[in-house]
Amino acid sequence: MKKIGIVQLGKNGVTENFIETLKTYFKNHNSVRISVLKSGTRDREEFRKIAEEIPKKLGENFTSRTIGFTIIVRKWRKSMR
């Protein structure tokens, strides 16, 4: 059974603290579901930029998928370190 963590993204957007929180979630979960709140954005173009930015900041071992205003980020293989 796969574990899925759930995080909300609000008006502060993608901050360093948010990225650190995601990294902590990935220590115990295979994927994380990020719900973008109305205070975060409801603009599709800005939402798309956020969805592309998150895996880039996490590193090369992550990929994302969007469903509505939800971003699902998945760790697809173990780090080579």
MOHU-V963576 format. One record per helix or strand. SS is the DSSP state (hx for helix, st for strand). FROM is the first residue (numbers start at 0). LEN is the number of residues. Records with the same first field share a line. If there is no record, write none. Layout:
SS=FROM-LEN ; FROM-LEN
//
This chain:
st=3-6 ; 30-6 ; 61-6 ; 69-6
hx=15-10 ; 43-15
//
